Amino acid sequence: MAEYVAPAVVKIVADQAKEYASPYFGYFFSYEKIVEDFTNQREALKSRKQRVDTQVDEAKRQTEIIYDDVDNWLTSAEEELKETQNLKDEIDRVKCFKWCPKWGWRYSLSKKLAEKIPMISKLLETSNFAQVGYRRPLQGIEFITSTGFMDSESSKSAFNQIMEAINAKGVNMIGLHGMPGVGKTTLAKEVGKYAREQKFFDKVVMFTMSQNPDINKIQGKVADIFGLKFETSSQEGKAEELFRSMQRVNKILIIFDDLWEEFKMESIGIPFGDEHEGCKILLITRRQQVCTKMNCKEIQLGILSEDEAWVLFQDKARLEDDCSTLNDVAKEVAAQCKGLPLAIVVVANALKGESLKGWRDANQRFKDSTHLYDEEVLGGVLEPLKLSYDYLKKGINQMTGNHIQMCFLLCSLFPEDEEILIEILIMCGIGVGLFPNFSSIEDKRKKIVEALKKVQKSGLLLETDGADMIRIHDVIRDFSHWLTSTGENRFMVKDTLEKWPHMDESYTAIALWNCSSIIKKFPDKVEFSKLKTLFLEGGRKRNRDFLVVFGTFFEEMKALQVLLLQCVSFPLKGFPSLPNLKTLWCQDCMLKNFSSSLTNMRSLEILALIGTEIDEISEELVKLSALQYIRLNLLRRIPIYFNYSPTHDEGIIFPPGLDLGLSGVEFEEEMNIPPNMVSRLTSLQELHVTTKNNLNLLELKSLSCLTALSLTLSTYQIPLEDFVLPKLQRYAIEVGECYGIIRKAFIRTLYIQDFSSSFSAFNNLFCNVEELNLRNVGGQKNIVPSIDEMGLNDLTSLLLKSCNDMEFLIDTKNDQGSTVAFSNLAELNIESMASLKGLCYGLSPTRFLQNLKEVIINGCEELQVIFQIDKPLMLSNLTELSLHSLPKLKRIWEVKPSHRAIASLQSLKVVRIEYCDNLKTIFSPCLALSMLHLQELYIRYCDRLEQVIGFGQEDEIIENHCWTKLKTLWVVDCQLLKYVFANTLSHRFPLLESLYLKNCPQLLQVFSSREGRDVIGDHILLNVPFLKNLEVSNCPQISCFIVQAQLIEKLVLRNVGNSHQLCNTDVPILNEGCIVVGNHEEVFQVQGRYSFSSIEKLVLMNLLELRVIWNDFAQVVTLENLTTLTLRDCKKLGYIFTYDGSQFITFGGSFHPGV
């Protein structure tokens, strides 16, 4: 009975004591409450830190810069958790004392806990970060890389003059001028690149002006680079915001490329001169008078010398020195390029591989040319460009050659410096009748793509970052306009019209861009009897600034074949008959009476309505018997008006004057497609409906010519039976609420979300699907054979997310050994799969995962083993592996002794392992030996990790293990790890650039043994000549080691070693200098005048024995790159260095001493 009475007595005594005794008794009598509060608060802090860590990781993956207060909070939280771990352990040890505790211990512990609670609470209060990082300002993308730079005497001279002017006081504006094609833009990119690398400026910005600069577009680009979000919408307001933002940046270089006229910087918001002396402006122009008018420091870029021109020409044409006769002719041809790099490149590309006769013909052509052209616009590049243009049809029949040339000319219809969507070019090309001998759109697409590649190889078109885009150089665009200024194909291209231009009836193609800014309404009628192609654009996709055009405008365009409209509004009522119209492409337009006008376009083959408002899709579409291509992605404007006043009885009361802000709001409605309409479009070859719709899939069976299909579907639209489309070559089908997922135009993709029904409707698609994305798909325990029995061998990309019934990718238990599965899979992404146990249940099928390159697995709670390597070449192409939050994972790889000879990770470059709490080892010895190309290894939050490379079954030592290409090594928060490499004698990492060892309380050393290693005295020596970043933090057990790193830029040593790891022995001084990592008196050991001049950031914290950083000032005479020096809790530090005043020191950073 005492066991029940005693706690009651204690409680009564405690209540009375708390009321009458001093506050100190609270520590004793409130013990249980304090322990509970402490435990809860500490667990909350641990959870909060993990959440912030995850946010920081994600921010870093998005290349964001982490806020300093977030970094500081994480450090403080980390330290607090470490410090309170002992208190938590003490609580756990004495839980057995329930009713008869040790009073002194109880009081002491309670007091310690009570003192910690407010500290933890304060950390929790300050942990609600709205954002952990901010977007890294754009780096002036155009000059991150500049290819094709010719290091000539003229470019060297101009470069040096520009750099002198940039550094000169009183020079704010520099003007670089030269002939078109001489390489001004390329040189400007080199200047920007060099200025950034040398850190001459805080910001370097480059953008293109062109003949008709779009101020709003330029302002937006500058704002992106400076990380500014505009609060105003007017051009003047944006200029003022940019002005204020840029004034806050000390040193800025702004490069204006392709300037044609005198320009006021104030219109953009560029401060310079007296308003901002740190802002330098570099103008690039063909016209010297522009530099003069704008009071620039004028610098001319000259042409290449004869020898320089020949070297470039020989390289681009791939000419060998031993072909003397051909080279003699080629030198004459090269001389005709007048020393202009652009001309040299295009001519060399055109003649590459030609016979001697071909070279002689080209040379004679140059000699016969009349040189009638605009010297200012095209200068000496016209004849070389004309030669390259004519060579597009050399060696092929006349019609094909003409069509290749027309592909090039079509590119010149688009705005200057615009990245052109290849799909639009293809549809315009089909509309004007290119490659008529090919009947299918797919075949014509292939021919046009081939033609564009040929033009690109000739140097007349430029690559872009996206494979589906193309771009044309401004000089080559001018050349194209010169070509089409006369002759059979006459083009007119205008940008930003101020008035209606003079029109010649003989034009065959007209492109009018950005018209609505000044001209709001076009003429009612114009006469263009020969016009075949018309591009009209309203407000450059901004604020839906529509250009208003009436149907009568098109009455006299009977020959029109291609009509491309963007931001145009016109009523189609009364729309004239256009009997030859083949392509109608409308983007962000407003078309009224659309359906009733379709009968006037009987020859229409291509119809694209993208972001376009129409009244309806009607059965009138069936009357377009020639229709082969439909692309529909509609937005309809729905005005909502509230003229209704509800009564109290209706339960709704709107206050007077309440504005709900819904008028004119755009909604994407479900597009209503009339039943049985699609099935009657029997000529249809491509159907792309990427908006919500009510299409009946079974209607597609009637489309015997269908080769390409893009659909967005709801789950209720999926039939129970398979829809077979025998000619289908490409498709992108989305099922469920996954609208707008990335679409790749030229592969077969299938995205299914929130689906638990039968997959039989997709049987035909699974046969050749290339990209499969399954999200929240239920009822399937595996993919093969449950979803597909054929093995998905065309599949290259697989994403699985939240398919909680799925246990394996493939089940081979009942297989007879004949299955081939996932043989071409290159990308595997698995996330939040609650039941996933492994990839394969049973023996691996033939060629399983042999082409796999990238694996990401995240949040799979039941996964214990990932890869069973039991087939040759399995995983031999794997380059990147990322594993995150796999709490039960025991082994990444399972390799039986009989399969060790075939196990290979020979292509693996990047490994990331995070939050795998049960993982004890990462690589087996046989796999580690095969990893010859490993470059990056990240290991974080693996609490039970004991070995990076396991000992295997016989505890073998790897004598020659050497990851010679390793550049980055991170080991963070691994509680049990004692050695990073415990069983390898080799320790050379000749290319290592970054080494991070953080929060590893048991870590003793990087390597487990000194045997066979480079040793200095009693200390292991790491020879890492390219190391730039070294951080060792919160590794209190680690013993000293020495690092030779002459290029170090960032060094952080925090809580490294304790009194038991004190380095009492002297460290011998090396000729090249070294860094001592550990609890030592001196960080830098240097011989003679060597200095760590590359170092930018130095942080030293909680180094108990540190007495001096540099022992001699002569060692640190050059610290021009040091920006941050932080010292904290180095209690024995007497001085940083000694200084006798005889030498000069440069230090441009900040010093942060700590208490």
SULURUR-V538019 format. One record per residue. N is the residue number from 1. RES is the residue in one small letter. SS is DSSP state (H for helix, E for strand, C for the rest). OMEGA is omega as a letter, one per 40 degrees, with the letter a starting at -180 (* if undefined). NEAR is the number of other ideal C-beta (glycine too) atoms within 10 Angstrom. Layout:
# SULURUR-V538019
N RES SS OMEGA NEAR
N RES SS OMEGA NEAR
This chain:
# SULURUR-V538019
1 m C a 5
2 a H a 8
3 e H i 8
4 y H a 8
5 v H a 10
6 a H i 13
7 p H i 12
8 a H i 9
9 v H i 11
10 v H a 14
11 k H i 11
12 i H a 10
13 v H a 11
14 a H a 18
15 d H a 11
16 q H a 11
17 a H a 15
18 k H a 14
19 e H a 8
20 y H a 8
21 a C i 13
22 s C a 7
23 p C a 7
24 y H i 9
25 f H i 15
26 g H i 18
27 y H a 19
28 f H a 20
29 f H i 21
30 s C a 17
31 y H a 19
32 e H a 11
33 k H a 12
34 i H i 21
35 v H a 19
36 e H i 12
37 d H a 17
38 f H a 23
39 t H i 15
40 n H a 12
41 q H a 20
42 r H i 20
43 e H i 12
44 a H i 15
45 l H i 20
46 k H i 15
47 s H a 11
48 r H i 17
49 k H i 19
50 q H i 13
51 r H i 13
52 v H i 18
53 d H i 20
54 t H i 16
55 q H i 16
56 v H i 19
57 d H i 16
58 e H i 12
59 a H i 19
60 k H i 13
61 r H i 9
62 q C i 10
63 t C i 9
64 e C i 16
65 i E a 13
66 i E i 16
67 y C a 16
68 d H a 8
69 d H i 11
70 v H i 18
71 d H i 13
72 n H i 11
73 w H i 19
74 l H i 17
75 t H i 14
76 s H i 15
77 a H i 22
78 e H i 17
79 e H a 15
80 e H i 19
81 l H i 17
82 k H a 14
83 e H a 11
84 t H i 21
85 q H i 12
86 n H i 10
87 l H i 17
88 k H i 16
89 d H a 9
90 e H i 14
91 i H a 14
92 d H a 9
93 r H a 9
94 v C i 13
95 k C a 8
96 c C i 6
97 f C a 11
98 k C a 10
99 w C a 12
100 c C a 8
101 p C i 16
102 k C a 11
103 w H a 9
104 g H i 9
105 w H a 12
106 r H a 18
107 y H a 17
108 s H a 14
109 l H a 21
110 s H i 21
111 k H i 16
112 k H a 16
113 l H a 25
114 a H i 18
115 e H a 11
116 k H a 19
117 i H a 16
118 p H i 10
119 m H i 15
120 i H i 24
121 s H i 14
122 k H i 12
123 l H i 19
124 l H a 15
125 e H a 8
126 t C a 13
127 s C a 17
128 n C a 8
129 f C i 15
130 a C i 4
131 q C i 12
132 v C a 23
133 g E i 19
134 y E a 12
135 r C i 13
136 r C a 11
137 p C a 15
138 l C a 16
139 q C a 15
140 g C a 22
141 i H a 13
142 e H a 19
143 f H i 23
144 i C i 12
145 t C i 8
146 s C a 16
147 t C i 7
148 g C a 12
149 f C i 15
150 m C a 19
151 d C a 9
152 s C i 24
153 e H a 12
154 s H a 20
155 s H i 22
156 k H a 11
157 s H a 14
158 a H i 24
159 f H a 20
160 n H i 11
161 q H i 17
162 i H a 23
163 m H i 16
164 e H a 13
165 a H i 20
166 i H a 19
167 n H a 10
168 a C i 12
169 k C i 6
170 g C i 7
171 v C a 14
172 n C a 21
173 m E a 20
174 i E a 25
175 g E i 25
176 l E a 27
177 h E a 23
178 g C a 22
179 m C i 24
180 p C i 24
181 g C a 29
182 v C i 31
183 g C a 24
184 k H a 22
185 t H i 22
186 t H i 19
187 l H i 25
188 a H i 26
189 k H i 24
190 e H i 18
191 v H i 25
192 g H i 24
193 k H a 19
194 y H a 16
195 a H i 22
196 r H a 18
197 e H a 9
198 q C i 9
199 k C i 12
200 f C a 15
201 f C i 20
202 d C i 14
203 k E i 20
204 v E a 24
205 v E i 25
206 m E i 23
207 f E a 21
208 t E i 20
209 m C a 22
210 s C a 19
211 q C i 13
212 n C a 16
213 p C i 22
214 d C a 22
215 i H a 15
216 n H i 17
217 k H i 14
218 i H i 21
219 q H i 21
220 g H a 15
221 k H i 19
222 v H i 22
223 a H i 18
224 d H a 15
225 i H a 19
226 f C i 18
227 g C a 13
228 l C i 19
229 k C a 7
230 f C i 14
231 e C i 8
232 t C a 11
233 s C a 10
234 s C i 10
235 q H a 13
236 e H i 11
237 g H i 14
238 k H i 23
239 a H i 19
240 e H i 13
241 e H i 19
242 l H a 21
243 f H a 17
244 r H a 12
245 s H a 17
246 m H i 24
247 q H a 14
248 r C i 9
249 v C a 15
250 n C a 12
251 k C a 17
252 i E i 21
253 l E i 23
254 i E a 25
255 i E i 25
256 f E a 25
257 d E i 22
258 d C i 22
259 l C a 22
260 w C a 14
261 e C i 14
262 e C a 12
263 f C i 19
264 k C a 8
265 m H a 20
266 e H a 14
267 s H i 14
268 i C a 23
269 g C a 24
270 i C i 23
271 p C i 20
272 f C a 18
273 g E a 13
274 d C a 7
275 e C i 14
276 h E a 19
277 e C i 14
278 g C a 16
279 c E i 23
280 k E a 25
281 i E i 21
282 l E i 25
283 l E i 24
284 i E a 26
285 t E i 23
286 r C a 22
287 r C a 15
288 q H a 14
289 q H i 11
290 v H i 20
291 c H a 23
292 t H a 13
293 k H a 13
294 m C i 20
295 n C a 11
296 c C i 22
297 k E a 20
298 e E i 17
299 i E a 21
300 q E i 17
301 l C a 23
302 g C a 15
303 i C i 22
304 l C i 25
305 s C a 13
306 e H a 12
307 d H i 9
308 e H a 19
309 a H a 23
310 w H i 18
311 v H i 16
312 l H a 20
313 f H a 24
314 q H a 18
315 d H a 13
316 k H a 20
317 a H a 23
318 r C i 10
319 l C i 20
320 e C a 9
321 d C a 7
322 d C i 7
323 c C a 12
324 s H a 8
325 t H i 9
326 l H a 18
327 n H i 18
328 d H i 12
329 v H a 20
330 a H i 24
331 k H i 16
332 e H i 16
333 v H i 22
334 a H i 29
335 a H i 15
336 q C i 19
337 c C i 27
338 k C i 19
339 g C a 22
340 l C a 24
341 p H a 25
342 l H i 26
343 a H a 31
344 i H a 31
345 v H a 23
346 v H i 28
347 v H i 31
348 a H i 24
349 n H a 19
350 a H a 25
351 l H a 26
352 k C i 13
353 g C a 9
354 e C i 18
355 s C i 10
356 l H i 13
357 k H i 9
358 g H i 17
359 w H a 21
360 r H i 15
361 d H i 14
362 a H a 24
363 n H i 20
364 q H i 12
365 r H i 15
366 f H a 18
367 k H a 8
368 d H a 7
369 s C a 14
370 t C i 6
371 h C i 9
372 l C a 6
373 y C a 17
374 d C a 11
375 e H a 11
376 e H a 10
377 v H a 15
378 l H i 22
379 g H a 21
380 g H a 21
381 v H a 28
382 l H a 24
383 e H i 20
384 p H i 28
385 l H i 27
386 k H i 20
387 l H a 21
388 s H i 26
389 y H a 22
390 d H a 14
391 y H i 20
392 l H a 21
393 k H i 17
394 k C i 13
395 g C i 8
396 i C a 13
397 n C a 9
398 q H a 8
399 m H i 13
400 t H i 16
401 g H i 17
402 n H a 15
403 h H i 22
404 i H i 23
405 q H i 20
406 m H i 19
407 c H i 28
408 f H a 23
409 l H i 19
410 l H i 27
411 c H a 21
412 s C i 21
413 l C a 25
414 f C a 22
415 p C a 19
416 e C i 21
417 d C i 18
418 e C i 16
419 e C a 14
420 i E i 20
421 l E a 15
422 i H a 19
423 e H i 17
424 i H i 17
425 l H a 21
426 i H a 24
427 m H i 27
428 c H i 26
429 g H i 23
430 i H a 25
431 g H a 25
432 v C i 20
433 g C i 14
434 l C i 22
435 f C a 20
436 p C a 10
437 n C i 9
438 f C a 15
439 s C a 11
440 s C i 16
441 i H a 21
442 e H i 16
443 d H i 13
444 k H i 20
445 r H a 24
446 k H a 14
447 k H a 21
448 i H i 25
449 v H i 15
450 e H i 13
451 a H i 23
452 l H i 23
453 k H i 13
454 k H i 18
455 v H a 23
456 q H i 17
457 k H i 12
458 s C i 21
459 g C a 22
460 l C i 25
461 l C a 21
462 l E i 13
463 e C i 11
464 t C i 13
465 d C a 7
466 g C a 10
467 a C a 11
468 d C a 13
469 m E i 16
470 i E a 23
471 r E a 17
472 i C i 24
473 h C a 20
474 d H i 18
475 v H a 24
476 i H i 26
477 r H i 22
478 d H i 22
479 f H i 28
480 s H i 23
481 h H i 17
482 w H i 17
483 l H a 19
484 t C i 20
485 s C i 11
486 t C i 9
487 g C a 9
488 e C i 8
489 n C i 18
490 r C a 17
491 f E i 19
492 m E i 19
493 v E a 19
494 k E i 14
495 d E i 19
496 t C a 17
497 l C i 18
498 e C i 10
499 k C a 7
500 w C a 13
501 p C i 12
502 h C a 6
503 m C i 14
504 d C a 11
505 e C a 12
506 s C i 13
507 y C i 19
508 t C i 19
509 a E i 25
510 i E i 23
511 a E i 20
512 l E a 21
513 w E i 22
514 n C a 25
515 c C a 26
516 s C a 22
517 s C i 17
518 i C a 10
519 i C a 19
520 k C a 12
521 k E i 13
522 f C i 20
523 p C i 12
524 d C a 11
525 k C i 12
526 v C a 17
527 e E i 10
528 f C a 20
529 s C a 11
530 k C a 17
531 l C i 26
532 k C a 21
533 t E i 24
534 l E i 22
535 f E i 22
536 l E i 22
537 e E i 22
538 g C a 28
539 g C i 18
540 r C i 20
541 k C a 14
542 r C i 17
543 n C i 10
544 r C a 17
545 d C a 17
546 f C i 17
547 l E a 25
548 v E i 16
549 v C i 21
550 f C a 17
551 g H a 17
552 t H a 15
553 f H a 20
554 f H a 23
555 e C a 17
556 e E i 16
557 m C a 22
558 k C a 16
559 a C a 16
560 l C a 23
561 q C a 23
562 v E i 26
563 l E i 24
564 l E a 23
565 l E i 22
566 q E a 23
567 c C i 25
568 v E i 25
569 s E i 18
570 f E i 23
571 p E a 16
572 l C i 18
573 k C a 12
574 g C i 13
575 f C a 23
576 p C i 17
577 s C i 14
578 l C a 22
579 p C a 12
580 n C a 18
581 l C a 25
582 k C a 24
583 t E i 24
584 l E a 22
585 w E a 23
586 c E i 23
587 q E i 18
588 d C a 21
589 c C i 25
590 m E a 19
591 l E i 21
592 k E a 14
593 n C a 15
594 f C a 24
595 s H a 16
596 s H a 15
597 s H a 20
598 l H a 21
599 t H i 12
600 n H a 17
601 m C a 23
602 r C a 16
603 s C a 14
604 l C i 23
605 e C a 21
606 i E i 23
607 l E i 20
608 a E i 20
609 l E a 23
610 i E a 18
611 g E a 18
612 t E a 22
613 e E i 20
614 i C a 21
615 d C a 13
616 e C i 12
617 i C a 21
618 s C a 17
619 e H i 14
620 e H a 16
621 l H a 20
622 v H a 17
623 k H i 13
624 l C a 20
625 s C a 12
626 a C a 12
627 l C a 22
628 q C a 24
629 y E i 22
630 i E i 20
631 r E a 19
632 l E i 20
633 n E a 18
634 l E i 20
635 l C i 18
636 r E i 15
637 r E a 11
638 i C i 13
639 p C a 8
640 i C a 11
641 y C a 7
642 f C i 12
643 n C a 4
644 y C a 8
645 s C a 10
646 p C i 11
647 t C i 8
648 h H a 7
649 d H a 6
650 e H i 9
651 g C a 7
652 i C i 10
653 i C i 10
654 f C i 11
655 p C i 5
656 p C i 5
657 g C a 5
658 l C i 9
659 d C a 7
660 l C i 9
661 g C a 8
662 l C a 12
663 s C i 11
664 g C i 9
665 v C i 11
666 e E i 12
667 f E i 10
668 e C a 14
669 e C i 13
670 e C a 11
671 m E a 20
672 n C i 12
673 i C a 20
674 p C i 15
675 p C i 12
676 n C i 12
677 m C a 17
678 v H a 22
679 s H a 16
680 r H i 16
681 l C a 21
682 t C i 13
683 s C a 14
684 l C i 24
685 q C i 20
686 e E i 22
687 l E a 22
688 h E i 21
689 v E a 21
690 t C i 18
691 t C i 20
692 k C a 14
693 n E i 20
694 n C a 14
695 l C i 19
696 n C a 16
697 l H a 17
698 l H i 12
699 e H a 17
700 l H a 19
701 k H a 15
702 s H a 14
703 l C a 21
704 s C a 11
705 c C a 15
706 l C i 22
707 t C a 21
708 a E a 23
709 l E i 21
710 s E a 20
711 l E i 19
712 t E a 26
713 l E i 19
714 s C a 16
715 t H a 14
716 y H a 7
717 q H a 15
718 i C a 20
719 p C i 12
720 l C a 8
721 e C a 12
722 d C i 15
723 f C a 18
724 v C i 11
725 l C a 18
726 p C a 8
727 k C a 13
728 l C a 18
729 q C a 15
730 r E i 18
731 y E i 22
732 a E a 23
733 i E i 19
734 e E a 22
735 v E i 23
736 g C a 19
737 e C i 12
738 c C a 15
739 y C i 15
740 g C i 10
741 i C a 14
742 i C i 9
743 r C i 15
744 k C a 14
745 a C a 16
746 f C i 15
747 i C a 15
748 r C a 23
749 t E i 22
750 l E i 19
751 y E a 21
752 i E a 23
753 q E i 19
754 d E a 15
755 f E a 20
756 s C a 11
757 s C i 13
758 s C i 13
759 f C a 20
760 s H i 13
761 a H a 18
762 f H a 21
763 n H a 17
764 n H a 15
765 l H a 22
766 f H a 21
767 c C a 13
768 n C i 15
769 v C a 22
770 e C i 19
771 e E a 20
772 l E a 24
773 n E a 21
774 l E a 23
775 r E i 20
776 n E i 17
777 v E a 25
778 g C i 13
779 g C a 14
780 q C i 16
781 k C i 14
782 n C i 19
783 i C i 26
784 v E e 22
785 p C a 16
786 s C a 16
787 i C a 21
788 d C a 22
789 e C a 12
790 m C i 15
791 g C i 21
792 l C a 26
793 n C i 16
794 d C a 17
795 l C i 25
796 t C a 19
797 s E a 19
798 l E i 21
799 l E i 17
800 l E i 22
801 k E i 17
802 s C i 17
803 c C a 25
804 n C i 12
805 d C a 16
806 m C a 24
807 e C a 16
808 f C i 20
809 l C a 23
810 i E i 24
811 d E a 18
812 t C a 20
813 k C a 9
814 n C a 8
815 d C a 15
816 q C i 6
817 g C a 8
818 s C a 7
819 t C i 22
820 v E a 13
821 a C i 26
822 f C a 26
823 s C a 18
824 n C a 16
825 l C a 23
826 a C a 17
827 e E i 16
828 l E a 22
829 n E a 16
830 i E a 23
831 e E i 17
832 s C i 17
833 m C a 22
834 a C a 13
835 s C a 15
836 l C a 24
837 k C a 15
838 g C i 19
839 l C a 22
840 c E i 23
841 y E a 16
842 g C i 15
843 l C i 15
844 s C i 21
845 p C a 22
846 t E i 15
847 r C a 19
848 f C i 28
849 l C a 27
850 q C i 19
851 n C a 16
852 l C a 25
853 k C a 17
854 e E a 16
855 v E i 22
856 i E i 16
857 i E a 23
858 n E i 17
859 g C i 18
860 c C a 25
861 e C a 14
862 e C a 15
863 l C a 22
864 q C i 14
865 v E a 15
866 i E a 21
867 f E i 25
868 q E a 21
869 i C a 24
870 d C i 17
871 k C i 18
872 p C i 14
873 l C i 14
874 m C a 21
875 l C a 25
876 s C i 19
877 n C a 18
878 l C a 25
879 t C a 16
880 e E a 17
881 l E i 22
882 s E i 17
883 l E a 24
884 h E i 19
885 s C i 18
886 l C a 25
887 p C a 14
888 k C a 15
889 l C i 23
890 k C a 15
891 r E i 18
892 i E a 22
893 w E i 18
894 e E a 17
895 v C i 19
896 k C a 10
897 p H a 10
898 s H a 8
899 h H a 16
900 r H a 17
901 a H a 10
902 i H a 15
903 a C a 23
904 s C i 22
905 l C a 26
906 q C a 14
907 s C a 18
908 l C a 24
909 k C a 19
910 v E i 18
911 v E i 22
912 r E i 17
913 i E a 24
914 e E i 21
915 y C i 21
916 c C a 25
917 d C a 15
918 n C a 15
919 l C a 23
920 k C i 14
921 t E a 19
922 i E a 22
923 f E i 21
924 s C a 22
925 p H a 21
926 c H i 21
927 l H a 24
928 a H a 21
929 l H a 19
930 s H a 19
931 m C a 21
932 l C a 14
933 h C a 16
934 l C a 22
935 q C a 18
936 e E i 17
937 l E a 23
938 y E i 17
939 i E a 24
940 r E i 20
941 y C i 20
942 c C a 26
943 d C a 14
944 r C a 15
945 l C i 23
946 e C a 17
947 q E i 19
948 v E i 24
949 i E a 22
950 g C i 20
951 f C a 16
952 g C a 19
953 q C a 10
954 e C i 8
955 d C a 9
956 e C i 12
957 i C i 17
958 i E a 18
959 e C a 9
960 n C a 8
961 h C a 18
962 c C i 16
963 w C a 22
964 t C a 13
965 k C a 16
966 l C a 23
967 k C a 19
968 t E i 17
969 l E i 23
970 w E i 18
971 v E a 23
972 v E i 19
973 d C i 20
974 c C a 26
975 q C a 15
976 l C a 15
977 l C i 24
978 k C i 16
979 y E i 19
980 v E i 24
981 f E a 21
982 a C a 21
983 n C i 21
984 t E a 24
985 l C a 18
986 s C a 16
987 h C a 21
988 r C i 16
989 f C a 22
990 p C a 13
991 l C a 16
992 l C a 26
993 e C a 20
994 s E i 19
995 l E i 24
996 y E i 18
997 l E a 23
998 k E i 20
999 n C i 20
1000 c C a 25
1001 p C a 16
1002 q C a 15
1003 l C a 24
1004 l C a 17
1005 q E i 20
1006 v E i 23
1007 f E a 21
1008 s C a 17
1009 s C i 16
1010 r C a 13
1011 e C i 9
1012 g C a 13
1013 r C i 15
1014 d C a 14
1015 v E i 13
1016 i E a 17
1017 g C i 12
1018 d C a 13
1019 h E i 22
1020 i E i 20
1021 l E i 19
1022 l E i 24
1023 n E a 17
1024 v C a 25
1025 p C a 13
1026 f C a 15
1027 l C i 25
1028 k C a 19
1029 n E i 18
1030 l E i 23
1031 e E i 18
1032 v E a 24
1033 s E i 20
1034 n E i 22
1035 c E a 26
1036 p C a 18
1037 q C a 16
1038 i C i 25
1039 s C a 21
1040 c C i 22
1041 f E a 23
1042 i E a 25
1043 v E i 21
1044 q E a 19
1045 a C a 27
1046 q C a 16
1047 l C a 14
1048 i C i 24
1049 e C a 19
1050 k E i 17
1051 l E i 24
1052 v E i 18
1053 l E a 26
1054 r E i 20
1055 n E a 21
1056 v E a 28
1057 g C i 24
1058 n C a 14
1059 s H i 9
1060 h H i 9
1061 q H a 19
1062 l E i 16
1063 c C a 22
1064 n C a 10
1065 t C i 11
1066 d C i 12
1067 v C i 20
1068 p C a 13
1069 i C i 14
1070 l C a 15
1071 n C a 10
1072 e C i 14
1073 g C a 19
1074 c E i 27
1075 i E i 21
1076 v E i 22
1077 v E a 27
1078 g C a 23
1079 n E a 24
1080 h C a 25
1081 e C a 19
1082 e E a 17
1083 v C a 22
1084 f E i 23
1085 q E a 20
1086 v C i 22
1087 q C i 13
1088 g C a 12
1089 r C a 10
1090 y C i 16
1091 s C i 18
1092 f C a 24
1093 s C a 16
1094 s C a 16
1095 i C a 23
1096 e C a 17
1097 k E i 18
1098 l E a 24
1099 v E i 18
1100 l E a 22
1101 m E i 19
1102 n C i 20
1103 l C a 25
1104 l C a 16
1105 e C a 20
1106 l C a 24
1107 r C a 14
1108 v E i 17
1109 i C i 20
1110 w C a 21
1111 n C a 19
1112 d C a 15
1113 f H a 16
1114 a H i 18
1115 q H a 20
1116 v H a 23
1117 v C i 17
1118 t E i 17
1119 l C a 21
1120 e C a 12
1121 n C a 17
1122 l C i 23
1123 t C a 15
1124 t E i 14
1125 l E a 19
1126 t E i 16
1127 l E i 18
1128 r E i 14
1129 d C i 15
1130 c C a 20
1131 k C a 10
1132 k C a 11
1133 l C a 17
1134 g C a 10
1135 y E a 11
1136 i C i 17
1137 f C i 17
1138 t C a 12
1139 y C a 15
1140 d C i 7
1141 g C a 6
1142 s C a 8
1143 q C a 11
1144 f C i 7
1145 i C i 13
1146 t E a 11
1147 f C a 14
1148 g C a 10
1149 g C a 15
1150 s E a 10
1151 f E a 11
1152 h E i 11
1153 p E i 11
1154 g C a 12
1155 v C * 5
